[in-house]
Amino acid sequence: MEVDNNKFKLQKIKDAEINKALGLFILFFGIVIIFATFFTTTFIGQMTNLVAGIVLSAIGGGMVLKAKLTIKKINNTD
């Protein structure tokens, strides 16, 4: 029973670390798109890039935050 619980915790930590890495990538990509807003010539293009960058940054930041909280929660229950 204890072995199954440890396997479950290790799997949850692995999943959280993967989500953290993916979240960091999406966050970085969102920041790049926000930065690209300054080099877009049309107003609609600027607004599109800005909104897309904010949405991607929010998703990436949320994934990183959730992963960190999950890892912290699992490590505190040991």
The first five atom37 places (N, CA, C, CB, O) and aatype in JSON, in Angstrom:
{
  "aatype": [12, 6, 19, 3, 2, 2, 11, 13, 11, 10, 5, 11, 9, 11, 3, 0, 6, 9, 2, 11, 0, 10, 7, 10, 13, 9, 10, 13, 13, 7, 9, 19, 9, 9, 13, 0, 16, 13, 13, 16, 16, 16, 13, 9, 7, 5, 12, 16, 2, 10, 19, 0, 7, 9, 19, 10, 15, 0, 9, 7, 7, 7, 12, 19, 10, 11, 0, 11, 10, 16, 9, 11, 11, 9, 2, 2, 16, 3],
  "atom_mask": [
    [1, 1, 1, 1, 1],
    [1, 1, 1, 1, 1],
    [1, 1, 1, 1, 1],
    [1, 1, 1, 1, 1],
    [1, 1, 1, 1, 1],
    [1, 1, 1, 1, 1],
    [1, 1, 1, 1, 1],
    [1, 1, 1, 1, 1],
    [1, 1, 1, 1, 1],
    [1, 1, 1, 1, 1],
    [1, 1, 1, 1, 1],
    [1, 1, 1, 1, 1],
    [1, 1, 1, 1, 1],
    [1, 1, 1, 1, 1],
    [1, 1, 1, 1, 1],
    [1, 1, 1, 1, 1],
    [1, 1, 1, 1, 1],
    [1, 1, 1, 1, 1],
    [1, 1, 1, 1, 1],
    [1, 1, 1, 1, 1],
    [1, 1, 1, 1, 1],
    [1, 1, 1, 1, 1],
    [1, 1, 1, 0, 1],
    [1, 1, 1, 1, 1],
    [1, 1, 1, 1, 1],
    [1, 1, 1, 1, 1],
    [1, 1, 1, 1, 1],
    [1, 1, 1, 1, 1],
    [1, 1, 1, 1, 1],
    [1, 1, 1, 0, 1],
    [1, 1, 1, 1, 1],
    [1, 1, 1, 1, 1],
    [1, 1, 1, 1, 1],
    [1, 1, 1, 1, 1],
    [1, 1, 1, 1, 1],
    [1, 1, 1, 1, 1],
    [1, 1, 1, 1, 1],
    [1, 1, 1, 1, 1],
    [1, 1, 1, 1, 1],
    [1, 1, 1, 1, 1],
    [1, 1, 1, 1, 1],
    [1, 1, 1, 1, 1],
    [1, 1, 1, 1, 1],
    [1, 1, 1, 1, 1],
    [1, 1, 1, 0, 1],
    [1, 1, 1, 1, 1],
    [1, 1, 1, 1, 1],
    [1, 1, 1, 1, 1],
    [1, 1, 1, 1, 1],
    [1, 1, 1, 1, 1],
    [1, 1, 1, 1, 1],
    [1, 1, 1, 1, 1],
    [1, 1, 1, 0, 1],
    [1, 1, 1, 1, 1],
    [1, 1, 1, 1, 1],
    [1, 1, 1, 1, 1],
    [1, 1, 1, 1, 1],
    [1, 1, 1, 1, 1],
    [1, 1, 1, 1, 1],
    [1, 1, 1, 0, 1],
    [1, 1, 1, 0, 1],
    [1, 1, 1, 0, 1],
    [1, 1, 1, 1, 1],
    [1, 1, 1, 1, 1],
    [1, 1, 1, 1, 1],
    [1, 1, 1, 1, 1],
    [1, 1, 1, 1, 1],
    [1, 1, 1, 1, 1],
    [1, 1, 1, 1, 1],
    [1, 1, 1, 1, 1],
    [1, 1, 1, 1, 1],
    [1, 1, 1, 1, 1],
    [1, 1, 1, 1, 1],
    [1, 1, 1, 1, 1],
    [1, 1, 1, 1, 1],
    [1, 1, 1, 1, 1],
    [1, 1, 1, 1, 1],
    [1, 1, 1, 1, 1]
  ],
  "atom_positions": [
    [[0.82, -1.19, 0.0], [0.0, 0.0, 0.0], [0.87, 1.26, 0.0], [-0.94, -0.01, 1.21], [0.59, 2.22, -0.72]],
    [[1.92, 1.24, 0.82], [2.84, 2.38, 0.9], [3.58, 2.58, -0.42], [3.85, 2.18, 2.05], [3.86, 3.72, -0.82]],
    [[3.91, 1.47, -1.1], [4.62, 1.56, -2.37], [3.75, 2.24, -3.42], [5.05, 0.15, -2.85], [4.24, 3.07, -4.19]],
    [[2.46, 1.89, -3.46], [1.55, 2.52, -4.43], [1.42, 4.01, -4.17], [0.17, 1.85, -4.36], [1.36, 4.81, -5.11]],
    [[1.39, 4.39, -2.9], [1.27, 5.81, -2.55], [2.52, 6.58, -2.98], [1.04, 5.97, -1.03], [2.42, 7.69, -3.49]],
    [[3.7, 5.97, -2.78], [4.94, 6.63, -3.21], [5.01, 6.76, -4.74], [6.16, 5.85, -2.7], [5.45, 7.78, -5.26]],
    [[4.57, 5.72, -5.44], [4.55, 5.78, -6.91], [3.61, 6.9, -7.37], [4.1, 4.42, -7.51], [3.93, 7.65, -8.29]],
    [[2.46, 6.99, -6.7], [1.5, 8.03, -7.06], [2.1, 9.41, -6.84], [0.2, 7.88, -6.23], [1.96, 10.29, -7.69]],
    [[2.78, 9.62, -5.71], [3.4, 10.92, -5.42], [4.5, 11.24, -6.43], [3.98, 10.93, -4.0], [4.59, 12.37, -6.91]],
    [[5.32, 10.24, -6.75], [6.39, 10.47, -7.73], [5.82, 10.82, -9.1], [7.28, 9.23, -7.84], [6.35, 11.69, -9.79]],
    [[4.74, 10.15, -9.48], [4.11, 10.45, -10.76], [3.52, 11.86, -10.77], [3.02, 9.43, -11.08], [3.64, 12.58, -11.77]],
    [[2.9, 12.26, -9.67], [2.34, 13.61, -9.58], [3.46, 14.66, -9.66], [1.56, 13.78, -8.26], [3.28, 15.69, -10.31]],
    [[4.59, 14.4, -9.02], [5.72, 15.33, -9.08], [6.27, 15.41, -10.5], [6.83, 14.91, -8.11], [6.58, 16.5, -10.99]],
    [[6.39, 14.26, -11.18], [6.86, 14.26, -12.57], [5.91, 15.08, -13.46], [6.98, 12.82, -13.11], [6.36, 15.89, -14.27]],
    [[4.61, 14.85, -13.3], [3.63, 15.59, -14.09], [3.73, 17.08, -13.82], [2.22, 15.09, -13.78], [3.64, 17.89, -14.74]],
    [[3.9, 17.45, -12.55], [4.02, 18.86, -12.2], [5.27, 19.48, -12.8], [4.02, 19.03, -10.68], [5.24, 20.63, -13.26]],
    [[6.37, 18.75, -12.81], [7.61, 19.28, -13.4], [7.47, 19.45, -14.91], [8.78, 18.35, -13.08], [7.98, 20.42, -15.47]],
    [[6.78, 18.52, -15.56], [6.54, 18.65, -16.99], [5.66, 19.87, -17.27], [5.88, 17.36, -17.56], [5.93, 20.65, -18.18]],
    [[4.6, 20.03, -16.46], [3.73, 21.19, -16.64], [4.46, 22.5, -16.37], [2.51, 21.08, -15.72], [4.19, 23.51, -17.01]],
    [[5.39, 22.47, -15.42], [6.18, 23.67, -15.12], [7.05, 24.04, -16.32], [7.07, 23.44, -13.86], [7.12, 25.21, -16.69]],
    [[7.71, 23.06, -16.92], [8.56, 23.33, -18.07], [7.73, 23.82, -19.26], [9.35, 22.06, -18.46], [8.12, 24.76, -19.95]],
    [[6.59, 23.19, -19.5], [5.72, 23.6, -20.59], [5.17, 25.0, -20.33], [4.57, 22.6, -20.77], [5.07, 25.82, -21.25]],
    [[4.82, 25.28, -19.08], [4.32, 26.6, -18.72], [5.37, 27.68, -18.94], [0.0, 0.0, 0.0], [5.05, 28.78, -19.41]],
    [[6.62, 27.38, -18.6], [7.69, 28.35, -18.83], [7.87, 28.63, -20.31], [9.0, 27.84, -18.23], [8.12, 29.77, -20.7]],
    [[7.76, 27.59, -21.14], [7.87, 27.79, -22.58], [6.73, 28.67, -23.1], [7.87, 26.43, -23.31], [6.96, 29.6, -23.87]],
    [[5.5, 28.37, -22.68], [4.36, 29.16, -23.13], [4.47, 30.59, -22.63], [3.03, 28.52, -22.66], [4.14, 31.53, -23.36]],
    [[4.92, 30.77, -21.39], [5.11, 32.12, -20.84], [6.14, 32.89, -21.65], [5.54, 32.04, -19.37], [5.92, 34.06, -21.98]],
    [[7.26, 32.25, -21.96], [8.29, 32.89, -22.78], [7.75, 33.27, -24.16], [9.52, 31.96, -22.92], [8.01, 34.36, -24.66]],
    [[7.0, 32.36, -24.76], [6.42, 32.62, -26.08], [5.45, 33.78, -26.02], [5.71, 31.36, -26.62], [5.42, 34.61, -26.93]],
    [[4.65, 33.87, -24.97], [3.73, 34.98, -24.79], [4.46, 36.3, -24.65], [0.0, 0.0, 0.0], [4.02, 37.32, -25.2]],
    [[5.58, 36.3, -23.93], [6.37, 37.52, -23.76], [6.97, 37.95, -25.1], [7.49, 37.3, -22.72], [7.02, 39.15, -25.41]],
    [[7.4, 36.98, -25.9], [7.94, 37.3, -27.23], [6.85, 37.94, -28.1], [8.49, 36.03, -27.91], [7.13, 38.9, -28.82]],
    [[5.65, 37.43, -28.03], [4.55, 37.99, -28.82], [4.2, 39.39, -28.34], [3.31, 37.07, -28.76], [3.93, 40.27, -29.16]],
    [[4.21, 39.61, -27.03], [3.96, 40.96, -26.51], [5.05, 41.91, -27.0], [3.91, 40.95, -24.95], [4.76, 43.04, -27.39]],
    [[6.3, 41.46, -26.99], [7.4, 42.27, -27.5], [7.23, 42.57, -28.99], [8.75, 41.56, -27.25], [7.59, 43.66, -29.45]],
    [[6.67, 41.62, -29.73], [6.47, 41.81, -31.18], [5.4, 42.86, -31.46], [6.08, 40.48, -31.84], [5.32, 43.38, -32.57]],
    [[4.6, 43.17, -30.46], [3.57, 44.2, -30.63], [4.18, 45.53, -31.04], [2.77, 44.38, -29.33], [3.59, 46.28, -31.83]],
    [[5.36, 45.83, -30.52], [6.01, 47.12, -30.82], [6.51, 47.22, -32.26], [7.17, 47.33, -29.87], [6.77, 48.32, -32.74]],
    [[6.64, 46.1, -32.95], [7.14, 46.1, -34.31], [6.06, 45.86, -35.35], [8.21, 45.07, -34.45], [6.35, 45.69, -36.54]],
    [[4.8, 45.83, -34.91], [3.68, 45.63, -35.83], [3.19, 47.0, -36.29], [2.53, 44.82, -35.15], [3.06, 47.93, -35.49]],
    [[2.93, 47.12, -37.58], [2.61, 48.43, -38.14], [1.15, 48.83, -37.99], [2.97, 48.46, -39.6], [0.86, 50.01, -37.76]],
    [[0.22, 47.88, -38.09], [-1.19, 48.24, -38.05], [-1.73, 48.15, -36.62], [-2.0, 47.33, -38.98], [-1.23, 47.39, -35.79]],
    [[-2.76, 48.95, -36.36], [-3.37, 48.95, -35.03], [-4.02, 47.61, -34.71], [-4.4, 50.07, -34.92], [-3.88, 47.11, -33.59]],
    [[-4.72, 47.02, -35.67], [-5.39, 45.73, -35.43], [-4.34, 44.64, -35.18], [-6.29, 45.35, -36.64], [-4.56, 43.74, -34.37]],
    [[-3.22, 44.72, -35.88], [-2.14, 43.77, -35.65], [-1.54, 43.91, -34.26], [0.0, 0.0, 0.0], [-1.23, 42.93, -33.59]],
    [[-1.39, 45.16, -33.83], [-0.87, 45.41, -32.48], [-1.81, 44.87, -31.41], [-0.64, 46.91, -32.26], [-1.37, 44.24, -30.45]],
    [[-3.1, 45.12, -31.58], [-4.08, 44.64, -30.59], [-4.15, 43.12, -30.59], [-5.47, 45.23, -30.88], [-4.28, 42.5, -29.53]],
    [[-4.07, 42.52, -31.78], [-4.09, 41.06, -31.87], [-2.88, 40.46, -31.16], [-4.12, 40.6, -33.34], [-3.02, 39.52, -30.37]],
    [[-1.71, 41.0, -31.43], [-0.5, 40.5, -30.77], [-0.55, 40.72, -29.26], [0.74, 41.18, -31.35], [-0.15, 39.85, -28.49]],
    [[-1.03, 41.86, -28.85], [-1.1, 42.16, -27.42], [-2.04, 41.2, -26.7], [-1.57, 43.6, -27.21], [-1.68, 40.65, -25.66]],
    [[-3.23, 40.99, -27.25], [-4.19, 40.09, -26.62], [-3.67, 38.65, -26.62], [-5.55, 40.17, -27.33], [-3.76, 37.95, -25.61]],
    [[-3.13, 38.21, -27.75], [-2.59, 36.85, -27.82], [-1.43, 36.66, -26.84], [-2.13, 36.53, -29.25], [-1.32, 35.62, -26.19]],
    [[-0.57, 37.66, -26.74], [0.56, 37.58, -25.81], [0.11, 37.54, -24.37], [0.0, 0.0, 0.0], [0.66, 36.8, -23.56]],
    [[-0.9, 38.35, -24.03], [-1.4, 38.36, -22.66], [-2.07, 37.03, -22.32], [-2.4, 39.52, -22.47], [-1.87, 36.49, -21.23]],
    [[-2.84, 36.49, -23.26], [-3.51, 35.21, -23.02], [-2.49, 34.09, -22.83], [-4.47, 34.86, -24.18], [-2.59, 33.3, -21.9]],
    [[-1.5, 34.03, -23.72], [-0.47, 32.99, -23.6], [0.34, 33.16, -22.32], [0.45, 33.01, -24.82], [0.67, 32.17, -21.67]],
    [[0.67, 34.39, -21.97], [1.43, 34.62, -20.74], [0.63, 34.22, -19.51], [1.84, 36.1, -20.64], [1.18, 33.66, -18.56]],
    [[-0.66, 34.49, -19.53], [-1.51, 34.12, -18.4], [-1.62, 32.6, -18.27], [-2.91, 34.74, -18.56], [-1.56, 32.06, -17.17]],
    [[-1.77, 31.92, -19.39], [-1.84, 30.46, -19.37], [-0.52, 29.87, -18.88], [-2.19, 29.9, -20.78], [-0.51, 28.99, -18.01]],
    [[0.59, 30.35, -19.43], [1.9, 29.86, -19.01], [2.18, 30.14, -17.54], [0.0, 0.0, 0.0], [2.67, 29.27, -16.82]],
    [[1.87, 31.36, -17.1], [2.07, 31.71, -15.69], [1.21, 30.87, -14.77], [0.0, 0.0, 0.0], [1.65, 30.46, -13.7]],
    [[-0.03, 30.62, -15.18], [-0.91, 29.77, -14.39], [-0.4, 28.34, -14.29], [0.0, 0.0, 0.0], [-0.5, 27.71, -13.23]],
    [[0.13, 27.83, -15.39], [0.68, 26.47, -15.36], [1.88, 26.38, -14.42], [1.09, 26.02, -16.78], [2.01, 25.42, -13.67]],
    [[2.75, 27.37, -14.48], [3.93, 27.38, -13.6], [3.5, 27.48, -12.14], [4.87, 28.56, -13.96], [4.01, 26.75, -11.29]],
    [[2.58, 28.37, -11.85], [2.1, 28.54, -10.48], [1.44, 27.27, -9.96], [1.12, 29.71, -10.41], [1.71, 26.85, -8.83]],
    [[0.58, 26.66, -10.76], [-0.1, 25.42, -10.34], [0.9, 24.31, -10.11], [-1.13, 24.99, -11.39], [0.76, 23.54, -9.16]],
    [[1.91, 24.2, -10.97], [2.92, 23.16, -10.81], [3.73, 23.36, -9.53], [3.86, 23.13, -12.01], [4.0, 22.4, -8.8]],
    [[4.11, 24.61, -9.25], [4.86, 24.88, -8.03], [4.03, 24.57, -6.8], [5.31, 26.34, -8.01], [4.55, 24.0, -5.83]],
    [[2.76, 24.93, -6.81], [1.89, 24.65, -5.67], [1.69, 23.14, -5.48], [0.54, 25.34, -5.84], [1.64, 22.66, -4.35]],
    [[1.57, 22.41, -6.58], [1.41, 20.96, -6.49], [2.66, 20.31, -5.9], [1.11, 20.37, -7.88], [2.55, 19.44, -5.03]],
    [[3.83, 20.72, -6.36], [5.08, 20.16, -5.84], [5.23, 20.5, -4.36], [6.29, 20.7, -6.64], [5.62, 19.65, -3.57]],
    [[4.9, 21.73, -4.0], [5.02, 22.14, -2.6], [4.06, 21.34, -1.73], [4.73, 23.65, -2.46], [4.42, 20.91, -0.63]],
    [[2.83, 21.13, -2.21], [1.83, 20.38, -1.45], [2.26, 18.93, -1.24], [0.47, 20.43, -2.17], [2.12, 18.39, -0.14]],
    [[2.77, 18.31, -2.28], [3.19, 16.91, -2.17], [4.4, 16.77, -1.24], [3.53, 16.33, -3.56], [4.46, 15.84, -0.44]],
    [[5.35, 17.7, -1.34], [6.53, 17.63, -0.49], [6.21, 17.92, 0.98], [7.59, 18.61, -0.99], [6.88, 17.42, 1.88]],
    [[5.18, 18.73, 1.23], [4.8, 19.03, 2.62], [4.03, 17.88, 3.29], [3.95, 20.28, 2.66], [3.99, 17.81, 4.52]],
    [[3.43, 16.99, 2.5], [2.67, 15.89, 3.08], [3.56, 14.71, 3.46], [1.6, 15.44, 2.12], [3.08, 13.75, 4.07]],
    [[4.82, 14.76, 3.1], [5.74, 13.64, 3.43], [6.03, 13.56, 4.91], [7.04, 13.77, 2.67], [6.78, 12.69, 5.34]]
  ]
}
